[in-house]
Amino acid sequence: MQLFFWFSIILLAFASFAYISIPVFLRLNVNVSNRFSASQLPTLLLASCLGLGSIGLYAYIGNSALLTPPEKPIVDSKYVAIIEQIEAHLAKNPEDAEGWQVVAPTYLSLNQPEKAFDAFANAIKFGNSNGKNWLGLGKSNLIVNKGVFGPMTKVAFTKAHEKSPDDIEAMYFYATMLQNNGEIIEAKSALDAFIATHKYSQEQIRPLTQILDLITPAEVDK
């Protein structure tokens, strides 16, 4: 592929050179036969620079890979087969909460947030209203909304924290949601209470302390 691009760029460079310079050579000067006049010299130099410059430019920044469309993530065929089996099962058993709970995180990991949102919603709807599913529902909705915390994410992350009060990730998204909604005092209180009542290492609670670092005393006093 790289050889093909080099061949193409050189061919185009010489074609542009010929297109500009050949008429100059063919045009006969009345006073000086078979010789180009001084006025034709800039045109010839321009043609030479155009051809050589295009080759040099390609050598400096050229990359045929830029024209190659991005490849989709490669998923193992066995993995795909399992997903298809679960989907076929859910098509016949749409109220199987366990099935939706199994496939929902898979959709999320495969960057299919719309499918993940629907799957988490069905898992909750049909009986598995646990913290993990509410957290997944909120994360999926957050991705679909391109990082915007809306009413659905507020409900989802609040439920996730209520259902899994000891889960750090649930606490993180709950506090982040409160902070983004302007509920600074509530966010700080929730974080302080969580850190005080749980024996996690400094590394484990670092995401929570980073949120606290962003909350200034002035914001709390408002």
Number of C-alpha atoms within 10 A of each C-alpha: 8 11 8 9 14 16 12 11 17 16 14 15 21 18 14 16 20 16 12 18 19 12 11 18 15 11 14 14 13 9 8 9 10 12 15 16 16 8 8 14 13 10 14 20 13 15 22 18 15 17 20 15 14 17 19 13 10 15 12 9 8 15 12 14 10 8 7 8 7 8 6 6 8 7 9 8 9 9 11 11 11 12 16 13 12 16 16 12 13 17 11 9 12 15 15 18 21 15 18 25 21 15 21 25 23 17 20 21 10 13 14 16 24 15 18 27 26 17 27 29 22 24 27 21 13 14 12 19 18 16 22 22 26 29 27 25 31 29 22 28 23 18 17 15 13 9 11 13 19 15 9 13 23 17 16 23 27 23 22 27 24 17 18 18 14 13 16 19 18 26 25 22 22 26 26 20 22 21 19 13 14 12 15 22 17 14 24 20 12 17 20 14 10 19 16 10 9 12 10 13 9 11 9 11 18 12 14 23 18 11 16 19 9 10 16 10 10 7 12 13 8 7
